[in-house]
Amino acid sequence: PFPPKLAPGLTMRLRDLSIERKFFLVIVPLCLIPTALLMTLFIQGSHHAMRIMVGQTLAEKTDEFRYSFDRYLESRLAQFQQLVADLDADADTQDLLVLGQKLGEHSLADMLIFADGKGVQVHVINNSSVAAGVRHHIDLTRYELWARESPPPPDGALTDLRISLPGYLTPVVLAEVAFPVGDNAVVVLVTDAPEFVRQFLQTRPIPPDFLVAFSSSGNTIFRKEPQPSDYAEQLSPNPFISTPETHWRELFINGRAFIFAHAASHIMRQRTWPAASGWYFVMNTDLAPYMESQSSLVWLTVLVALAMILVLMAVSTWLGRLIVRPLHVLKQQAGQLAAGNLNVRAPADRRDEIGELAGTFNRMAAQLQRTYGELERRLAENRLRTEHINAINEIAHASLQAQDVSQIFVHLTRDLRRIVPFDAIWLCRYDAGDRFMRLMEIHPPHLRELPPDGRIPLANSLHGAVMEHGETLRAEIGPHQRADFFETCMFAAEGYQSYLLAPLPSRQGIAGVFGLASTSPDVFTAELAEVISSLAGAIGIALEQSEAFEQLSRF
């Protein structure tokens, strides 16, 4: 189990790593682990395939050797059958000598044994030391039993015999071929089993380098090795005898791997008596040369796999940086946004999640810019309104201190320009029940001569609209509307486009109108209109005071 105290710390450390490093830590195991598994499977599979290929090839070669031996054995048995055919149960010694002479001429056997109810006769055909030693150490009672056997051995019955002779390090193995003669006699041809196999090998165009022949009784019939070794001696016949069909297997001898293939002689299997599976031929090949050639291929594959891993790691690093680079750019843009640059925007030309994140960032930045702009606008408005209020308070205070209308108008003309961009300013007085308004003060001074007799009619005039509704009026007069109102006709030569007129309140109602005009369009805003309305109230009070002072002075 994973240590519980280590898991949180490792999780924190992994969480604190950069995305590029996390991506690298994920890609490297994904590249290395499957590649290592695939390489292991490839090496094991290639070795197994090589063993199967070598084993099957060797098994086919061994089976072909077995087939050739069967043909050779059939031809020898046919010769034996032909020579023994003229022999009968009453054969005498002379008949046996003639038969032995024929066998010796063809080098078909080393000994001739004839057994019947009278006894056993042994004739040595090949006067070798082995044949002579076998003659004196062979158990002849077994042949008497064969002669009395019911049923007798079949024609060409094969068996092998192992005899230990004095002076020989290894036992001598003999091959015996039995032919029944009549009802109670048998002729047995005995030959040296290894020599019989050597004679067969001489007929082969290319004899095998390694060959071991076992019999079903466990005797080693023949052994041939390319160089002195103990490989053949370490082979046990039991694994081969237990599998009569052609087969191959891998065995380790002295730490080296060998492929052994064996095949059972079909003729031997059919004629071995008592019934057995006959002789087995075992051939081998060393796996080392094959594995060495394959090892070079495996190492080449390993190098190619390592090169591919390096390429994959380089590609993964490049992909990680390709993925992380837009995040770094977005991080830089976020830093600029945090520093106060509301105009910064991230590139949002991608259609993946990073592109969606960049789009969200841009919308956030735009919303912040709009919000900040709105706050600045409101702050500017509040600052301007505060300035206007302060200026109006100063003007109102100065107007209230003035003794007459001319002093009030001087303060207005001088101080009001700080908050209102105007080109003309005037004050008009209204007397209750009159159809005209009397022009009290106006600036510039040359405009005093424009209204006839200094009077402004209430009909078809902006002043009349103010008197009628009792509210501050803002008017934008275009070139085609100047003939609609008295004021626009009166000031036509001046080119005024914007008008702002505010009623002057008093205790008896509206005492007059305070007016402003400008040659620029859209000069007087709603906020200015509110400020001028407040100022007009103070001017109305100041006018009442000035009239009261004038009456008091006159009194």
C-alpha positions as CSV (number, residue, x, y, z in Angstrom):
1,P,0.0,0.0,0.0
2,F,1.1,3.5,-0.8
3,P,2.3,5.4,2.3
4,P,-0.6,7.7,3.4
5,K,1.8,10.4,4.6
6,L,3.6,10.5,1.3
7,A,0.6,10.7,-0.9
8,P,-0.5,14.3,0.0
9,G,3.1,15.6,-0.3
10,L,3.5,13.9,-3.7
11,T,0.2,15.2,-4.9
12,M,1.1,18.7,-3.8
13,R,4.5,18.5,-5.6
14,L,2.8,17.2,-8.8
15,R,0.2,19.9,-8.6
16,D,2.9,22.6,-8.3
17,L,4.7,21.4,-11.4
18,S,4.2,23.3,-14.7
19,I,1.8,21.8,-17.3
20,E,4.7,21.2,-19.6
21,R,6.5,19.1,-17.0
22,K,3.3,17.2,-16.2
23,F,2.8,16.5,-19.9
24,F,6.4,15.3,-20.1
25,L,6.0,13.1,-17.0
26,V,2.9,11.5,-18.6
27,I,4.3,11.0,-22.1
28,V,7.6,9.5,-21.0
29,P,6.0,6.5,-19.2
30,L,3.5,6.1,-22.0
31,C,6.4,5.9,-24.4
32,L,8.7,3.8,-22.4
33,I,6.4,1.2,-20.7
34,P,4.6,0.0,-23.8
35,T,7.8,0.0,-25.8
36,A,9.6,-2.1,-23.2
37,L,6.6,-4.5,-23.1
38,L,6.5,-4.7,-26.9
39,M,10.3,-5.2,-27.1
40,T,10.1,-8.0,-24.5
41,L,7.3,-9.6,-26.3
42,F,9.1,-9.2,-29.6
43,I,12.4,-10.7,-28.3
44,Q,10.6,-13.6,-26.6
45,G,8.4,-14.1,-29.6
46,S,11.3,-14.0,-32.1
47,H,13.3,-16.4,-30.0
48,H,10.3,-18.7,-29.8
49,A,9.7,-18.4,-33.6
50,M,13.3,-19.1,-34.2
51,R,13.2,-22.3,-32.1
52,I,10.0,-23.4,-33.9
53,M,11.5,-22.8,-37.3
54,V,14.8,-24.5,-36.4
55,G,13.0,-27.4,-34.7
56,Q,10.6,-28.0,-37.6
57,T,13.4,-27.8,-40.1
58,L,15.5,-30.3,-38.1
59,A,12.4,-32.6,-37.6
60,E,11.9,-32.6,-41.4
61,K,15.5,-33.4,-41.9
62,T,15.4,-36.2,-39.3
63,D,12.2,-37.6,-40.8
64,E,13.8,-37.6,-44.3
65,F,16.8,-39.5,-42.7
66,R,14.4,-42.0,-41.2
67,Y,12.7,-42.5,-44.5
68,S,16.0,-43.2,-46.3
69,F,17.1,-45.7,-43.5
70,D,13.8,-47.5,-43.9
71,R,14.4,-47.9,-47.6
72,Y,17.9,-49.1,-47.0
73,L,16.7,-51.5,-44.3
74,E,14.0,-52.9,-46.7
75,S,16.6,-53.6,-49.3
76,R,18.8,-55.4,-46.7
77,L,15.9,-57.5,-45.4
78,A,15.0,-58.4,-49.0
79,Q,18.5,-59.7,-49.5
80,F,18.3,-61.6,-46.3
81,Q,15.0,-63.0,-47.3
82,Q,16.3,-64.1,-50.7
83,L,19.4,-65.9,-49.2
84,V,17.4,-67.7,-46.5
85,A,14.6,-68.7,-48.7
86,D,16.3,-72.0,-49.8
87,L,17.0,-73.1,-46.2
88,D,14.6,-75.6,-44.6
89,A,14.2,-77.1,-41.2
90,D,16.5,-80.1,-42.1
91,A,19.5,-77.9,-43.0
92,D,22.8,-79.3,-42.0
93,T,26.1,-77.7,-41.3
94,Q,27.1,-77.7,-44.9
95,D,24.0,-75.7,-45.8
96,L,24.7,-73.2,-43.0
97,L,28.3,-72.8,-44.2
98,V,27.1,-72.1,-47.8
99,L,24.7,-69.5,-46.4
100,G,27.4,-68.0,-44.3
101,Q,29.7,-67.8,-47.3
102,K,27.0,-65.9,-49.3
103,L,26.4,-63.6,-46.4
104,G,30.1,-62.9,-46.1
105,E,30.5,-62.2,-49.8
106,H,27.9,-59.4,-49.5
107,S,29.0,-58.3,-46.0
108,L,25.5,-58.7,-44.8
109,A,26.1,-60.3,-41.3
110,D,28.9,-61.1,-38.8
111,M,27.4,-64.2,-37.4
112,L,24.8,-66.9,-38.4
113,I,22.8,-68.7,-35.7
114,F,20.6,-71.7,-36.5
115,A,18.4,-73.0,-33.7
116,D,16.0,-76.1,-33.9
117,G,14.8,-78.8,-31.5
118,K,18.3,-80.4,-31.7
119,G,20.3,-77.4,-30.5
120,V,21.9,-74.2,-31.5
121,Q,24.7,-73.8,-34.2
122,V,26.8,-70.7,-34.3
123,H,28.8,-69.8,-37.4
124,V,31.1,-66.8,-37.4
125,I,31.2,-65.1,-40.8
126,N,33.4,-62.2,-39.9
127,N,36.4,-63.3,-38.0
128,S,36.7,-60.1,-36.0
129,S,37.6,-59.9,-32.3
130,V,34.1,-58.6,-31.6
131,A,32.5,-61.6,-33.3
132,A,34.7,-64.0,-31.6
133,G,34.0,-62.4,-28.2
134,V,30.3,-62.4,-28.8
135,R,30.4,-66.1,-29.8
136,H,31.7,-67.0,-26.4
137,H,29.5,-64.7,-24.3
138,I,26.2,-64.8,-26.0
139,D,23.3,-66.5,-24.3
140,L,22.2,-69.3,-26.8
141,T,19.2,-70.4,-24.8
142,R,17.2,-67.4,-26.0
143,Y,17.5,-68.8,-29.6
144,E,16.2,-72.2,-28.4
145,L,13.2,-70.4,-27.0
146,W,12.7,-68.6,-30.3
147,A,12.7,-72.0,-32.1
148,R,10.1,-73.4,-29.8
149,E,8.1,-70.1,-29.7
150,S,4.4,-70.4,-30.8
151,P,3.8,-68.6,-32.9
152,P,7.3,-68.2,-34.2
153,P,8.9,-64.8,-35.0
154,P,7.7,-63.3,-38.3
155,D,10.0,-63.2,-41.3
156,G,12.6,-60.5,-40.8
157,A,11.9,-60.0,-37.1
158,L,14.3,-57.4,-35.7
159,T,15.7,-57.1,-32.2
160,D,18.8,-55.7,-30.6
161,L,21.1,-57.3,-28.0
162,R,23.6,-55.7,-25.7
163,I,26.6,-57.7,-24.5
164,S,29.5,-56.6,-22.2
165,L,32.8,-58.1,-23.4
166,P,36.1,-58.2,-21.5
167,G,38.5,-55.6,-22.7
168,Y,35.8,-53.2,-24.0
169,L,34.9,-50.0,-22.2
170,T,31.4,-50.0,-23.5
171,P,29.0,-52.8,-24.2
172,V,28.6,-54.1,-27.7
173,V,25.2,-53.7,-29.3
174,L,24.1,-56.3,-31.9
175,A,21.3,-56.2,-34.4
176,E,19.5,-59.5,-35.0
177,V,17.3,-60.5,-37.9
178,A,15.3,-63.7,-37.4
179,F,13.7,-65.9,-40.1
180,P,11.6,-68.9,-39.1
181,V,12.4,-72.1,-41.0
182,G,9.7,-74.7,-40.9
183,D,7.8,-75.2,-37.7
184,N,10.5,-75.6,-35.1
185,A,13.6,-73.8,-36.5
186,V,14.8,-70.3,-36.8
187,V,17.7,-68.6,-38.6
188,V,19.2,-65.5,-36.9
189,L,21.6,-63.2,-38.7
190,V,23.6,-61.2,-36.2
191,T,25.5,-58.0,-37.2
192,D,27.3,-55.2,-35.4
193,A,24.5,-52.5,-35.0
194,P,26.8,-49.5,-35.1
195,E,28.6,-50.9,-38.2
196,F,25.2,-51.4,-39.8
197,V,24.3,-47.7,-39.3
198,R,27.8,-46.7,-40.6
199,Q,27.2,-48.7,-43.8
200,F,24.0,-46.8,-44.3
201,L,25.7,-43.5,-43.7
202,Q,28.1,-44.3,-46.4
203,T,25.2,-44.4,-48.9
204,R,24.2,-40.8,-47.9
205,P,25.5,-38.0,-50.0
206,I,25.8,-35.7,-47.0
207,P,25.8,-37.6,-43.7
208,P,24.7,-35.7,-40.6
209,D,27.3,-34.3,-38.2
210,F,25.4,-35.4,-35.1
211,L,23.4,-38.6,-35.0
212,V,22.4,-40.8,-32.1
213,A,20.3,-44.0,-32.5
214,F,18.3,-45.5,-29.6
215,S,16.3,-48.7,-29.5
216,S,13.0,-49.1,-27.7
217,S,14.7,-51.3,-25.2
218,G,16.9,-48.3,-24.1
219,N,20.1,-49.3,-25.9
220,T,22.3,-46.8,-27.6
221,I,22.7,-48.2,-31.1
222,F,24.9,-45.6,-32.7
223,R,26.5,-42.3,-31.7
224,K,28.3,-39.8,-33.9
225,E,29.4,-36.3,-32.9
226,P,31.3,-33.6,-34.9
227,Q,33.9,-33.4,-32.1
228,P,34.6,-35.2,-28.9
229,S,32.0,-34.2,-26.3
230,D,29.7,-35.6,-23.8
231,Y,26.5,-34.3,-25.4
232,A,25.4,-37.7,-26.7
233,E,26.3,-39.4,-23.4
234,Q,24.1,-37.0,-21.5
235,L,21.1,-37.8,-23.7
236,S,18.6,-40.1,-22.1
237,P,16.5,-42.3,-24.5
238,N,13.4,-42.1,-22.3
239,P,12.1,-38.7,-23.6
240,F,12.5,-39.9,-27.2
241,I,11.1,-43.4,-26.7
242,S,8.0,-42.0,-25.0
243,T,7.1,-40.1,-28.2
244,P,7.2,-42.5,-31.1
245,E,6.1,-39.9,-33.7
246,T,8.6,-37.4,-35.3
247,H,9.0,-34.6,-32.8
248,W,11.5,-31.9,-31.7
249,R,12.4,-30.5,-28.3
250,E,14.8,-28.0,-26.8
251,L,17.3,-29.3,-24.3
252,F,20.0,-27.5,-22.3
253,I,23.3,-29.3,-22.0
254,N,26.2,-27.7,-20.1
255,G,24.4,-24.4,-20.2
256,R,23.9,-24.4,-23.9
257,A,20.6,-24.7,-25.8
258,F,20.2,-27.4,-28.4
259,I,17.4,-28.4,-30.6
260,F,17.0,-32.2,-30.8
261,A,14.7,-33.9,-33.3
262,H,13.9,-37.6,-33.4
263,A,12.1,-40.0,-35.8
264,A,11.2,-43.7,-35.3
265,S,11.9,-46.1,-38.1
266,H,8.6,-47.4,-39.4
267,I,10.1,-50.7,-40.7
268,M,11.7,-51.2,-37.3
269,R,8.4,-50.5,-35.6
270,Q,6.6,-53.1,-37.8
271,R,9.2,-55.8,-37.5
272,T,10.6,-55.4,-34.0
273,W,10.0,-58.5,-32.0
274,P,8.7,-58.8,-29.3
275,A,6.4,-55.9,-30.4
276,A,8.1,-52.6,-29.7
277,S,8.6,-49.2,-31.4
278,G,12.0,-50.1,-32.8
279,W,14.9,-47.7,-33.4
280,Y,14.9,-43.9,-32.9
281,F,17.2,-41.5,-34.7
282,V,18.1,-38.3,-32.9
283,M,19.7,-35.3,-34.7
284,N,20.5,-32.0,-33.2
285,T,21.6,-28.5,-34.0
286,D,23.2,-25.8,-31.8
287,L,20.9,-22.7,-31.3
288,A,23.8,-20.4,-30.6
289,P,24.6,-19.5,-34.3
290,Y,20.9,-18.8,-34.9
291,M,20.5,-16.8,-31.8
292,E,23.6,-14.8,-32.5
293,S,22.3,-13.8,-35.9
294,Q,18.9,-13.0,-34.4
295,S,20.5,-11.1,-31.5
296,S,22.1,-8.7,-34.0
297,L,18.6,-8.2,-35.5
298,V,17.1,-7.8,-32.0
299,W,19.7,-5.2,-31.1
300,L,19.0,-3.3,-34.3
301,T,15.4,-3.4,-33.4
302,V,16.2,-2.1,-29.9
303,L,18.2,0.7,-31.4
304,V,15.3,1.6,-33.8
305,A,12.9,1.4,-30.8
306,L,15.1,3.7,-28.8
307,A,15.4,6.1,-31.7
308,M,11.6,6.1,-32.0
309,I,11.3,6.7,-28.2
310,L,13.6,9.7,-28.5
311,V,11.6,11.0,-31.5
312,L,8.3,10.5,-29.5
313,M,9.8,12.3,-26.5
314,A,11.0,15.1,-28.7
315,V,7.5,15.3,-30.4
316,S,5.8,15.1,-27.0
317,T,8.0,18.0,-25.7
318,W,7.2,20.0,-28.8
319,L,3.5,19.3,-28.4
320,G,3.7,20.2,-24.7
321,R,5.3,23.5,-25.6
322,L,2.8,24.0,-28.4
323,I,-0.1,23.5,-25.9
324,V,1.5,25.6,-23.1
325,R,2.7,28.5,-25.3
326,P,-0.8,30.0,-25.7
327,L,-1.2,29.7,-22.0
328,H,2.0,31.6,-21.4
329,V,0.7,34.3,-23.8
330,L,-2.6,34.4,-22.0
331,K,-0.7,34.7,-18.7
332,Q,1.3,37.7,-20.0
333,Q,-1.9,39.3,-21.2
334,A,-3.5,38.7,-17.8
335,G,-0.5,40.3,-16.2
336,Q,-0.9,43.4,-18.4
337,L,-4.6,43.5,-17.6
338,A,-3.8,43.3,-13.9
339,A,-1.3,46.2,-14.4
340,G,-4.2,48.4,-15.7
341,N,-3.9,48.0,-19.4
342,L,-7.6,47.5,-20.3
343,N,-6.9,47.6,-24.0
344,V,-5.0,44.3,-24.0
345,R,-6.5,41.4,-25.9
346,A,-5.4,37.7,-26.3
347,P,-5.3,36.0,-29.7
348,A,-8.4,34.0,-30.0
349,D,-7.9,32.4,-33.5
350,R,-8.0,28.8,-32.1
351,R,-11.1,26.6,-32.0
352,D,-10.1,24.5,-29.1
353,E,-10.5,24.9,-25.3
354,I,-7.5,27.4,-25.2
355,G,-9.3,29.5,-27.9
356,E,-12.5,29.4,-25.8
357,L,-10.5,30.5,-22.8
358,A,-8.9,33.3,-24.8
359,G,-12.3,34.4,-26.0
360,T,-13.6,34.4,-22.4
361,F,-10.6,36.5,-21.3
362,N,-11.2,39.0,-24.1
363,R,-14.9,39.3,-23.1
364,M,-13.8,39.8,-19.5
365,A,-11.3,42.5,-20.5
366,A,-13.9,44.2,-22.7
367,Q,-16.4,44.1,-19.9
368,L,-13.8,45.5,-17.4
369,Q,-13.0,48.2,-19.9
370,R,-16.7,49.2,-20.3
371,T,-17.2,49.1,-16.6
372,Y,-14.1,51.1,-15.9
373,G,-15.1,53.6,-18.6
374,E,-18.5,53.9,-17.2
375,L,-17.1,54.5,-13.7
376,E,-14.7,57.1,-15.1
377,R,-17.5,58.8,-17.0
378,R,-19.7,58.9,-13.9
379,L,-16.7,60.1,-11.9
380,A,-16.1,62.9,-14.4
381,E,-19.8,63.8,-14.4
382,N,-19.8,63.9,-10.6
383,R,-16.6,65.9,-10.6
384,L,-18.1,68.3,-13.2
385,R,-21.4,68.5,-11.4
386,T,-19.5,69.3,-8.2
387,E,-17.6,72.0,-10.0
388,H,-20.8,73.3,-11.5
389,I,-22.5,73.3,-8.1
390,N,-19.6,75.1,-6.5
391,A,-19.5,77.6,-9.3
392,I,-23.2,78.1,-9.1
393,N,-23.0,78.6,-5.4
394,E,-20.3,81.2,-5.8
395,I,-22.3,82.9,-8.6
396,A,-25.5,82.7,-6.5
397,H,-23.7,84.0,-3.4
398,A,-22.2,86.9,-5.4
399,S,-25.6,87.7,-7.0
400,L,-27.3,87.8,-3.7
401,Q,-24.7,90.3,-2.5
402,A,-25.3,92.5,-5.5
403,Q,-27.3,95.8,-5.1
404,D,-28.8,96.0,-8.5
405,V,-29.4,94.0,-11.8
406,S,-26.3,95.3,-13.5
407,Q,-24.1,93.9,-10.8
408,I,-25.9,90.6,-10.9
409,F,-25.4,90.4,-14.7
410,V,-21.7,91.3,-14.4
411,H,-21.2,88.3,-12.1
412,L,-23.1,86.0,-14.4
413,T,-21.2,87.1,-17.5
414,R,-17.9,86.8,-15.9
415,D,-18.2,83.6,-13.7
416,L,-20.6,81.5,-15.7
417,R,-18.1,80.9,-18.5
418,R,-16.3,78.6,-16.3
419,I,-19.1,76.0,-16.6
420,V,-21.1,77.0,-19.6
421,P,-19.6,77.7,-23.1
422,F,-22.0,80.4,-24.4
423,D,-21.8,83.2,-26.9
424,A,-24.7,85.3,-25.7
425,I,-26.4,85.8,-22.3
426,W,-29.4,87.9,-21.3
427,L,-32.0,88.7,-18.7
428,C,-35.6,89.5,-19.4
429,R,-38.2,90.9,-17.1
430,Y,-41.9,90.0,-17.2
431,D,-44.7,92.1,-15.8
432,A,-47.9,90.3,-15.0
433,G,-50.6,90.8,-17.7
434,D,-48.2,92.1,-20.3
435,R,-47.8,90.4,-23.8
436,F,-44.1,91.3,-24.0
437,M,-41.0,90.7,-22.0
438,R,-38.6,93.6,-21.3
439,L,-34.9,93.0,-22.0
440,M,-33.0,94.1,-18.9
441,E,-29.4,93.0,-19.7
442,I,-27.7,91.4,-22.6
443,H,-24.2,90.5,-23.7
444,P,-22.6,91.2,-26.2
445,P,-23.9,94.7,-25.9
446,H,-24.6,95.2,-29.6
447,L,-27.4,92.7,-29.4
448,R,-29.5,95.2,-27.4
449,E,-30.5,96.9,-30.6
450,L,-31.9,93.8,-32.2
451,P,-35.3,93.5,-30.3
452,P,-37.6,96.4,-31.2
453,D,-38.0,98.8,-28.3
454,G,-36.1,96.2,-26.2
455,R,-39.2,94.0,-26.0
456,I,-39.6,90.3,-26.8
457,P,-43.2,89.1,-27.6
458,L,-44.5,86.0,-25.9
459,A,-46.3,84.8,-29.1
460,N,-44.3,82.5,-31.4
461,S,-41.2,82.8,-29.2
462,L,-39.1,80.5,-27.1
463,H,-39.5,83.0,-24.2
464,G,-43.3,82.5,-24.4
465,A,-42.9,78.7,-24.3
466,V,-40.9,79.0,-21.1
467,M,-43.5,81.3,-19.6
468,E,-46.3,79.0,-20.7
469,H,-44.8,75.8,-19.3
470,G,-42.7,77.2,-16.5
471,E,-39.8,74.9,-17.3
472,T,-36.2,75.2,-18.5
473,L,-36.1,74.9,-22.3
474,R,-33.3,73.5,-24.5
475,A,-33.6,74.2,-28.2
476,E,-31.5,73.3,-31.2
477,I,-32.4,75.5,-34.2
478,G,-31.3,74.4,-37.6
479,P,-31.0,76.7,-40.7
480,H,-34.5,75.7,-41.9
481,Q,-36.2,76.5,-38.6
482,R,-34.9,80.0,-37.9
483,A,-38.1,81.6,-39.3
484,D,-40.3,79.7,-36.8
485,F,-39.4,81.7,-33.7
486,F,-38.9,85.4,-32.9
487,E,-35.5,84.8,-31.3
488,T,-34.1,82.9,-34.2
489,C,-35.3,85.6,-36.6
490,M,-33.9,88.3,-34.3
491,F,-30.5,86.5,-33.9
492,A,-30.4,85.2,-37.5
493,A,-27.3,87.2,-38.4
494,E,-25.4,85.9,-35.3
495,G,-25.8,82.2,-36.3
496,Y,-26.9,80.9,-32.9
497,Q,-27.9,77.2,-33.0
498,S,-28.2,76.2,-29.4
499,Y,-30.5,78.0,-26.9
500,L,-31.0,77.5,-23.2
501,L,-33.8,79.5,-21.4
502,A,-34.7,79.1,-17.7
503,P,-37.6,80.8,-15.9
504,L,-36.8,83.2,-13.0
505,P,-39.1,82.3,-10.1
506,S,-40.5,84.8,-7.6
507,R,-43.1,84.9,-4.9
508,Q,-45.7,86.2,-7.4
509,G,-44.8,83.5,-10.1
510,I,-42.4,83.8,-13.0
511,A,-40.6,87.1,-12.9
512,G,-38.6,86.7,-16.1
513,V,-36.3,84.5,-18.2
514,F,-32.6,83.8,-18.0
515,G,-31.2,83.0,-21.5
516,L,-28.1,81.6,-23.1
517,A,-27.2,81.0,-26.7
518,S,-24.2,79.4,-28.6
519,T,-23.2,79.1,-32.2
520,S,-22.1,75.5,-31.6
521,P,-24.7,72.6,-31.8
522,D,-25.5,70.4,-28.8
523,V,-23.7,72.6,-26.3
524,F,-26.3,72.7,-23.5
525,T,-26.8,69.2,-22.0
526,A,-29.5,68.1,-19.6
527,E,-27.0,68.3,-16.7
528,L,-26.3,71.9,-17.6
529,A,-30.0,72.6,-17.9
530,E,-30.4,71.4,-14.3
531,V,-27.5,73.5,-13.1
532,I,-28.9,76.6,-14.9
533,S,-32.3,75.9,-13.5
534,S,-30.9,76.0,-10.0
535,L,-28.9,79.2,-10.8
536,A,-32.1,80.7,-12.2
537,G,-33.8,80.3,-8.8
538,A,-30.9,82.1,-7.1
539,I,-31.1,84.9,-9.8
540,G,-34.8,85.3,-9.2
541,I,-34.2,85.8,-5.5
542,A,-31.4,88.2,-6.3
543,L,-33.7,90.2,-8.6
544,E,-36.4,90.5,-5.9
545,Q,-33.8,91.7,-3.4
546,S,-32.4,94.3,-5.9
547,E,-35.9,95.6,-6.5
548,A,-36.5,95.8,-2.7
549,F,-33.2,97.7,-2.3
550,E,-34.2,100.0,-5.2
551,Q,-37.6,100.8,-3.6
552,L,-35.9,101.3,-0.2
553,S,-33.4,103.7,-1.7
554,R,-36.2,105.6,-3.5
555,F,-38.2,105.7,-0.3
